[in-house]
Amino acid sequence: MSTRRLVLTRSAAVIGAASTGLLLPGIVRAQSGKVRVGFMLPYTGTFSQLGVAIENGFRMAINEQGGKLGGREIEYFKVDDESEPSKGIENASKLVQRDKVDVLVGTVHSGVQMGIQKVARDSGVLCLIPNAGVHAATRGLCAPNVFRTSFSNSQPTRALGKVMMDKGHKKTVWITWKYAAGDEAFEGFKESYTAAGGTIVKELGLPFPNVEFQALLTEIAALKPDAVACFFAGGGAAKFIRDYAAAGLKGKIPLYGSGFLTEGVLDAAGPAAEGIITTMHYSDSLDTPRNKQFRLDYVKAFRSQPDVYAVQGYDTGLLLIQGANAVKGDLSAKPALYKAMEGATIDSPRGKWTMSKAHNPVQDIYLRVVENKENKVIGIAAKALSDSGVGCRM
């Protein structure tokens, strides 16, 4: 729509409202303006498939509502964040200042999220985090206008430690990329594993997104731990799984991980992934009517199988829908909008979940094993697990 046409449309709306005695800016906006939704996601690089799945899931939730939010039509804006933290503030500012979005949906990479977090706190724009688990977002740098629909980085691995000890793995090597997500995933694992009586014999790491694992795999072979626990995601995770098997470790030293290790990469990882055990807040094999219907609808819409990223995008849409419906589409009614989102119960394909006081999901964490290119649920590792939210003041 041209600027001139946009002005004329808004003028007509004001005249129409005036004739009925409703010359209130909030009402005019709610009735005539489109909700401006900005996606700041990775569309290139190692996390590109994650960004696409999140956007697909979000759009699917909105499309189930006739493509509207609280009765208002939507206009979408997109920025490729390239998983590049140094561009985080700049890219988020484009959506907020240039595109004037009402809602910013982003992102995947925890480092990039820190840039978004600053812009969200400074501008007050509603920010929905569909993946990045960086602790600060719902701990020390929490904000009333920031909500996460995914997990905190330590949530999935906090459920992993006891699982491994119960299987008799008393000495473990930890390996990850050395960046915020890897460090914080380790926090959850270390707390749960050492509390259960386990010993971490070595922490191994390499810079993100480096995938030259050979030297570290040689070191693991020499250390001979009872098991290996790790955090990797995306294309790098698939390569780690293949390299682990190629190094002769598969079948000798059991491999465990945060569920992201095997999420959305099973085709790329191939037979090397068989038998890997992970903890995660979703599994494609969850045997519930809600999950089965979601998966069927997603395949019809996008001709691909949904993964946890698609579910998180979908749930981000569901959360926004609940908030928008509560304020009849007037997203400027922020106290009422936030209250509705804080009190929401999300009927998700992962199972119902609620929002913590720090705006992070309180959710079940499932125990899964890879069988025949599927993450099969074999139990619940932790019920209604919440992040500590330590340091959050709102």
LOVEXMI-117074 format. One record per residue (C-alpha): chain; x, z, y; residue in three letters. Coordinates in Angstrom, 2 decimals. Layout:
// LOVEXMI-117074
   cadena        px        pz        py   residuo
        A         X         Z         Y       ALA
...
END
This chain:
// LOVEXMI-117074
   cadena        px        pz        py   residuo
        A      0.00      0.00      0.00       MET
        A      1.40     -0.89      3.43       SER
        A      1.93      1.82      6.04       THR
        A     -0.75      0.22      8.24       ARG
        A     -3.26      0.16      5.40       ARG
        A     -2.40      3.76      4.51       LEU
        A     -3.02      4.85      8.13       VAL
        A     -6.33      2.96      8.24       LEU
        A     -7.44      4.51      4.94       THR
        A     -6.63      8.02      6.14       ARG
        A     -8.36      7.36      9.49       SER
        A    -11.49      6.25      7.65       ALA
        A    -11.37      9.40      5.55       ALA
        A    -11.13     11.58      8.66       VAL
        A    -14.10      9.76     10.28       ILE
        A    -16.08     10.15      7.05       GLY
        A    -15.27     13.85      6.89       ALA
        A    -16.14     14.30     10.57       ALA
        A    -19.58     12.79     10.06       SER
        A    -20.33     15.43      7.43       THR
        A    -18.83     18.26      9.47       GLY
        A    -15.80     18.66      7.18       LEU
        A    -12.89     17.97      9.49       LEU
        A    -10.42     20.13      7.58       LEU
        A     -6.94     18.71      6.78       PRO
        A     -6.82     20.28      3.32       GLY
        A    -10.18     18.81      2.35       ILE
        A     -9.35     15.39      3.75       VAL
        A     -6.11     15.38      1.77       ARG
        A     -7.79     16.60     -1.40       ALA
        A    -10.48     13.94     -1.17       GLN
        A     -8.54     10.89      0.00       SER
        A     -4.78     11.27     -0.58       GLY
        A     -2.94     10.65     -3.80       LYS
        A     -0.88     13.40     -5.43       VAL
        A      2.75     12.35     -5.13       ARG
        A      4.66     13.20     -8.33       VAL
        A      8.42     12.71     -8.46       GLY
        A     10.39     12.37    -11.70       PHE
        A     14.06     13.34    -11.41       MET
        A     15.28     12.66    -14.92       LEU
        A     18.22     11.01    -16.75       PRO
        A     17.41      7.35    -17.39       TYR
        A     21.01      6.35    -18.21       THR
        A     23.81      8.04    -20.18       GLY
        A     23.81     10.40    -23.17       THR
        A     20.50     12.02    -22.18       PHE
        A     18.60      8.82    -21.30       SER
        A     16.29      8.93    -24.34       GLN
        A     15.37     12.51    -23.39       LEU
        A     14.32     11.47    -19.88       GLY
        A     12.10      8.70    -21.20       VAL
        A     10.43     11.00    -23.76       ALA
        A      9.71     13.62    -21.08       ILE
        A      8.13     11.07    -18.75       GLU
        A      6.09      9.60    -21.62       ASN
        A      4.76     13.02    -22.58       GLY
        A      3.87     13.94    -19.00       PHE
        A      2.03     10.67    -18.40       ARG
        A      0.16     11.05    -21.68       MET
        A     -1.20     14.46    -20.63       ALA
        A     -2.31     13.03    -17.27       ILE
        A     -3.84      9.94    -18.90       ASN
        A     -5.97     12.23    -21.09       GLU
        A     -7.50     13.42    -17.80       GLN
        A     -8.36      9.89    -16.74       GLY
        A     -5.06      9.55    -14.90       GLY
        A     -6.01     12.09    -12.23       LYS
        A     -5.04     15.61    -11.14       LEU
        A     -7.91     17.80    -10.01       GLY
        A     -9.89     14.63     -9.36       GLY
        A     -7.14     12.99     -7.27       ARG
        A     -5.25      9.83     -8.13       GLU
        A     -1.49      9.98     -8.60       ILE
        A      1.42      8.05     -7.16       GLU
        A      4.70      8.28     -9.10       TYR
        A      8.27      8.18     -7.78       PHE
        A     11.42      8.08     -9.93       LYS
        A     15.10      8.92     -9.46       VAL
        A     17.75      8.55    -12.18       ASP
        A     19.76     11.77    -11.93       ASP
        A     22.47     10.31    -14.24       GLU
        A     23.09     13.86    -15.60       SER
        A     25.49     14.15    -12.65       GLU
        A     25.51     17.65    -11.08       PRO
        A     27.38     16.51     -7.96       SER
        A     24.39     14.31     -7.04       LYS
        A     21.73     16.93     -7.80       GLY
        A     20.97     18.07     -4.25       ILE
        A     21.13     14.54     -2.84       GLU
        A     18.78     13.10     -5.46       ASN
        A     16.27     15.94     -5.24       ALA
        A     16.30     15.63     -1.44       SER
        A     15.40     11.93     -1.74       LYS
        A     12.21     12.79     -3.58       LEU
        A     11.30     15.71     -1.31       VAL
        A     12.26     14.31      2.12       GLN
        A     12.07     10.53      1.72       ARG
        A      9.21     10.24     -0.79       ASP
        A      7.50     13.49      0.27       LYS
        A      6.46     14.38     -3.27       VAL
        A      3.97     17.20     -3.85       ASP
        A      5.50     17.96     -7.25       VAL
        A      9.06     17.46     -8.49       LEU
        A      9.44     17.17    -12.29       VAL
        A     13.06     17.66    -13.37       GLY
        A     15.36     17.80    -15.19       THR
        A     17.34     17.78    -18.47       VAL
        A     20.92     18.75    -17.50       HIS
        A     21.38     22.41    -16.48       SER
        A     24.07     21.56    -13.93       GLY
        A     21.79     19.05    -12.20       VAL
        A     18.98     21.62    -12.30       GLN
        A     21.00     23.92    -10.06       MET
        A     20.89     21.24     -7.33       GLY
        A     17.13     20.83     -7.79       ILE
        A     16.73     24.61     -7.70       GLN
        A     18.38     24.83     -4.28       LYS
        A     16.19     22.05     -2.86       VAL
        A     13.04     23.59     -4.40       ALA
        A     13.81     27.04     -2.98       ARG
        A     14.71     25.65      0.46       ASP
        A     11.74     23.27      0.75       SER
        A      9.04     25.18     -1.15       GLY
        A      8.03     22.06     -3.11       VAL
        A      6.42     22.74     -6.48       LEU
        A      9.09     22.19     -9.14       CYS
        A      8.33     21.91    -12.87       LEU
        A     11.31     22.07    -15.24       ILE
        A     10.56     20.08    -18.43       PRO
        A     13.86     20.82    -20.17       ASN
        A     16.93     22.29    -18.42       ALA
        A     17.30     25.83    -19.75       GLY
        A     19.78     27.16    -17.15       VAL
        A     19.24     30.92    -16.93       HIS
        A     19.40     31.20    -13.13       ALA
        A     16.22     29.12    -12.73       ALA
        A     14.08     31.92    -14.19       THR
        A     16.48     34.80    -13.60       ARG
        A     18.53     35.43    -10.45       GLY
        A     17.39     32.27     -8.61       LEU
        A     13.75     32.34     -9.72       CYS
        A     11.12     31.28     -7.20       ALA
        A      7.30     31.37     -6.94       PRO
        A      7.20     27.54     -6.78       ASN
        A      9.44     26.91     -9.84       VAL
        A      7.97     26.91    -13.36       PHE
        A      9.73     26.03    -16.63       ARG
        A      7.78     24.60    -19.57       THR
        A     10.63     24.36    -22.08       SER
        A     12.93     27.30    -22.87       PHE
        A     15.84     29.27    -21.49       SER
        A     19.20     28.17    -22.89       ASN
        A     19.57     31.34    -24.94       SER
        A     16.04     31.40    -26.40       GLN
        A     16.46     29.11    -29.45       PRO
        A     19.87     30.56    -30.40       THR
        A     18.68     34.15    -29.88       ARG
        A     16.56     33.55    -32.98       ALA
        A     19.50     32.13    -34.97       LEU
        A     21.84     35.12    -35.46       GLY
        A     19.64     37.19    -37.78       LYS
        A     18.74     34.07    -39.79       VAL
        A     22.42     33.40    -40.54       MET
        A     23.19     37.02    -41.42       MET
        A     20.17     37.14    -43.74       ASP
        A     21.74     34.18    -45.57       LYS
        A     24.99     36.13    -45.99       GLY
        A     27.12     34.31    -43.39       HIS
        A     29.18     37.20    -42.04       LYS
        A     31.92     35.18    -40.31       LYS
        A     31.07     32.23    -38.10       THR
        A     32.77     29.72    -35.79       VAL
        A     30.85     28.70    -32.66       TRP
        A     31.33     25.24    -31.11       ILE
        A     29.75     23.57    -28.07       THR
        A     30.33     21.59    -24.90       TRP
        A     31.81     23.82    -22.20       LYS
        A     29.10     23.68    -19.56       TYR
        A     26.21     25.90    -18.47       ALA
        A     23.88     25.02    -21.35       ALA
        A     26.58     25.56    -23.97       GLY
        A     27.74     28.87    -22.48       ASP
        A     24.20     30.23    -22.22       GLU
        A     23.23     29.07    -25.73       ALA
        A     26.25     31.05    -26.90       PHE
        A     24.96     34.15    -25.08       GLU
        A     21.77     34.12    -27.18       GLY
        A     23.63     33.51    -30.43       PHE
        A     26.31     36.11    -29.75       LYS
        A     23.74     38.81    -28.90       GLU
        A     21.61     38.24    -32.01       SER
        A     24.45     37.57    -34.46       TYR
        A     26.65     40.50    -33.52       THR
        A     23.59     42.81    -33.35       ALA
        A     22.85     41.80    -36.95       ALA
        A     26.43     42.68    -37.95       GLY
        A     28.11     39.26    -37.84       GLY
        A     31.61     38.40    -36.61       THR
        A     32.38     35.33    -34.49       ILE
        A     35.91     34.41    -35.57       VAL
        A     36.46     31.69    -32.96       LYS
        A     34.73     30.03    -30.00       GLU
        A     35.54     26.33    -29.75       LEU
        A     34.61     24.01    -26.91       GLY
        A     35.23     20.68    -25.22       LEU
        A     34.17     19.30    -21.82       PRO
        A     30.73     17.69    -21.44       PHE
        A     30.07     14.91    -22.48       PRO
        A     33.32     14.47    -24.47       ASN
        A     32.69     13.54    -28.12       VAL
        A     36.25     13.61    -29.50       GLU
        A     35.56     16.29    -32.10       PHE
        A     38.32     15.58    -34.63       GLN
        A     40.89     18.20    -33.57       ALA
        A     38.24     20.93    -33.43       LEU
        A     36.85     19.98    -36.84       LEU
        A     40.37     20.20    -38.28       THR
        A     40.62     23.71    -36.80       GLU
        A     37.29     24.71    -38.36       ILE
        A     38.52     23.51    -41.74       ALA
        A     41.63     25.68    -41.39       ALA
        A     39.66     28.78    -40.29       LEU
        A     37.35     28.57    -43.34       LYS
        A     34.40     30.50    -41.85       PRO
        A     31.24     31.27    -43.84       ASP
        A     29.31     28.94    -41.50       ALA
        A     29.40     27.06    -38.19       VAL
        A     26.87     27.49    -35.38       ALA
        A     26.67     25.09    -32.46       CYS
        A     24.89     23.67    -29.44       PHE
        A     24.87     19.90    -28.86       PHE
        A     22.12     17.48    -27.80       ALA
        A     21.38     13.79    -27.45       GLY
        A     23.83     11.08    -28.50       GLY
        A     26.71     13.56    -28.67       GLY
        A     24.82     15.66    -31.22       ALA
        A     24.37     12.65    -33.53       ALA
        A     28.09     11.93    -33.38       LYS
        A     29.00     15.57    -34.04       PHE
        A     26.80     15.62    -37.16       ILE
        A     28.36     12.38    -38.47       ARG
        A     31.89     13.53    -37.67       ASP
        A     31.27     16.93    -39.32       TYR
        A     30.36     15.16    -42.57       ALA
        A     33.19     12.63    -42.25       ALA
        A     35.67     15.49    -41.89       ALA
        A     34.60     16.75    -45.32       GLY
        A     32.94     19.92    -43.99       LEU
        A     29.38     19.09    -45.03       LYS
        A     28.56     20.85    -48.29       GLY
        A     31.52     23.23    -47.85       LYS
        A     30.74     25.08    -44.62       ILE
        A     26.99     25.21    -43.73       PRO
        A     26.12     23.93    -40.26       LEU
        A     23.53     25.69    -38.09       TYR
        A     22.45     25.09    -34.54       GLY
        A     20.04     25.31    -31.70       SER
        A     17.29     22.85    -32.62       GLY
        A     18.58     20.34    -30.08       PHE
        A     21.31     19.49    -32.56       LEU
        A     18.83     17.57    -34.73       THR
        A     16.13     16.74    -32.19       GLU
        A     15.46     13.06    -31.59       GLY
        A     18.74     12.02    -33.26       VAL
        A     17.95     12.01    -36.99       LEU
        A     17.93      8.22    -37.27       ASP
        A     21.29      8.01    -35.49       ALA
        A     22.79     10.88    -37.50       ALA
        A     21.69      9.46    -40.84       GLY
        A     22.28     11.21    -44.19       PRO
        A     24.90     13.50    -42.58       ALA
        A     22.05     15.55    -41.04       ALA
        A     20.42     16.47    -44.37       GLU
        A     20.29     20.23    -44.95       GLY
        A     21.21     21.33    -41.41       ILE
        A     19.24     24.46    -40.40       ILE
        A     18.16     24.98    -36.79       THR
        A     15.97     27.25    -34.69       THR
        A     13.61     25.66    -32.18       MET
        A     10.29     26.10    -30.35       HIS
        A      8.89     22.92    -31.93       TYR
        A      9.06     20.84    -35.06       SER
        A      7.65     17.38    -35.67       ASP
        A      6.39     18.64    -39.04       SER
        A      4.22     21.49    -37.67       LEU
        A      1.13     21.30    -39.87       ASP
        A     -1.58     21.93    -37.28       THR
        A     -4.50     19.73    -36.15       PRO
        A     -3.22     19.95    -32.56       ARG
        A      0.24     18.65    -33.44       ASN
        A     -1.05     15.94    -35.77       LYS
        A     -3.43     14.60    -33.11       GLN
        A     -0.71     14.68    -30.46       PHE
        A      1.70     12.77    -32.67       ARG
        A     -0.91     10.16    -33.56       LEU
        A     -1.86      9.62    -29.91       ASP
        A      1.78      9.43    -28.80       TYR
        A      2.66      6.79    -31.40       VAL
        A     -0.36      4.72    -30.34       LYS
        A      0.63      4.95    -26.67       ALA
        A      4.39      4.45    -26.88       PHE
        A      5.14      2.91    -30.30       ARG
        A      7.71      5.63    -31.03       SER
        A      7.75      9.08    -32.63       GLN
        A      7.53     12.07    -30.26       PRO
        A     10.15     14.82    -30.28       ASP
        A     10.50     18.19    -28.54       VAL
        A     11.30     16.45    -25.24       TYR
        A      8.03     14.52    -25.38       ALA
        A      6.20     17.79    -26.13       VAL
        A      7.88     19.52    -23.18       GLN
        A      6.91     16.63    -20.89       GLY
        A      3.36     16.79    -22.25       TYR
        A      3.17     20.55    -21.68       ASP
        A      4.49     20.09    -18.14       THR
        A      1.52     17.82    -17.55       GLY
        A     -0.87     20.34    -19.16       LEU
        A      0.43     23.15    -16.93       LEU
        A      0.06     21.06    -13.77       LEU
        A     -3.44     19.99    -14.84       ILE
        A     -4.52     23.64    -15.21       GLN
        A     -3.15     24.48    -11.78       GLY
        A     -4.61     21.39    -10.08       ALA
        A     -8.04     21.89    -11.64       ASN
        A     -8.10     25.50    -10.44       ALA
        A     -7.62     24.40     -6.81       VAL
        A     -9.76     21.23     -7.17       LYS
        A     -6.76     19.01     -6.47       GLY
        A     -5.67     20.77     -3.27       ASP
        A     -2.04     21.50     -4.15       LEU
        A     -1.50     22.92     -0.66       SER
        A     -3.50     26.00     -1.76       ALA
        A     -0.28     27.44     -3.13       LYS
        A     -1.16     31.09     -3.87       PRO
        A     -4.19     30.04     -5.94       ALA
        A     -2.22     27.20     -7.56       LEU
        A      0.65     29.47     -8.61       TYR
        A     -1.72     32.19     -9.84       LYS
        A     -3.51     29.69    -12.09       ALA
        A     -0.22     28.41    -13.51       MET
        A      1.15     31.93    -14.04       GLU
        A     -1.98     32.91    -15.98       GLY
        A     -2.18     29.71    -18.01       ALA
        A     -2.27     29.59    -21.79       THR
        A     -0.98     26.19    -22.85       ILE
        A     -2.62     24.76    -25.96       ASP
        A      0.50     22.87    -26.98       SER
        A      1.49     20.83    -30.03       PRO
        A      4.20     23.51    -30.49       ARG
        A      1.52     26.23    -30.68       GLY
        A     -0.10     28.19    -27.86       LYS
        A      2.27     29.72    -25.32       TRP
        A      2.02     31.72    -22.12       THR
        A      4.12     32.04    -18.97       MET
        A      6.42     35.02    -18.40       SER
        A      6.53     36.82    -15.04       LYS
        A      9.75     34.90    -14.32       ALA
        A      7.97     31.58    -15.09       HIS
        A      9.54     30.84    -18.49       ASN
        A      7.57     30.23    -21.73       PRO
        A      6.84     33.10    -24.11       VAL
        A      6.78     31.24    -27.42       GLN
        A      7.39     31.23    -31.17       ASP
        A     10.77     29.95    -32.39       ILE
        A     10.59     28.10    -35.71       TYR
        A     13.14     27.96    -38.53       LEU
        A     13.69     24.33    -39.57       ARG
        A     15.72     22.35    -42.09       VAL
        A     16.44     18.62    -42.05       VAL
        A     14.84     16.94    -45.07       GLU
        A     14.36     13.16    -45.38       ASN
        A     14.92     12.50    -41.66       LYS
        A     12.47     15.21    -40.62       GLU
        A     12.85     18.70    -39.13       ASN
        A     10.77     20.58    -41.68       LYS
        A      9.42     24.03    -40.75       VAL
        A     10.39     26.67    -43.29       ILE
        A      9.32     29.74    -41.33       GLY
        A      9.11     31.47    -37.96       ILE
        A     12.47     32.84    -36.84       ALA
        A     10.98     34.82    -33.92       ALA
        A      7.39     35.47    -32.75       LYS
        A      6.43     35.26    -29.04       ALA
        A     10.06     35.34    -27.92       LEU
        A     10.54     35.87    -24.18       SER
        A     13.63     35.43    -22.03       ASP
        A     14.79     38.62    -20.33       SER
        A     14.18     37.28    -16.80       GLY
        A     16.85     39.73    -15.67       VAL
        A     17.55     39.55    -11.95       GLY
        A     14.32     37.71    -11.08       CYS
        A     12.69     38.99     -7.88       ARG
        A      9.56     37.29     -6.58       MET
END
